Amino acid sequence: MATIVPFMKKEWRSVFGPQTIDAMSQVFDEICAQLAIPATAEAEREVIAERVIGVARKGERDPERLRKAALKIIGVPSRFTGL
């Protein structure tokens, strides 16, 4: 599993606990896989990470809701997210 930590600002790292960081990393991996974004596409992966982190900063911690909300913000139609 990749980690979302490299995309996090230093001050955010202390805001999120280990379980939340694990959930965000899981969601980050799932979205990248769903959208077929390779590990070499750093700019695209950064955008995905920023969206996932943004949703988590608003308080969402449930991985499924986190994934769906991030995909919605990215612009993936709801028929592909299960919303």
Secondary structure, DSSP 8 states (H G I E B T S, - for coil): ---SGGGS-HHHHTTS-HHHHHHHHHHHHHHHHHTT--TT-HHHHHHHHHHHHHHHHTT---HHHHHHHHHHHHT--GGGTT-
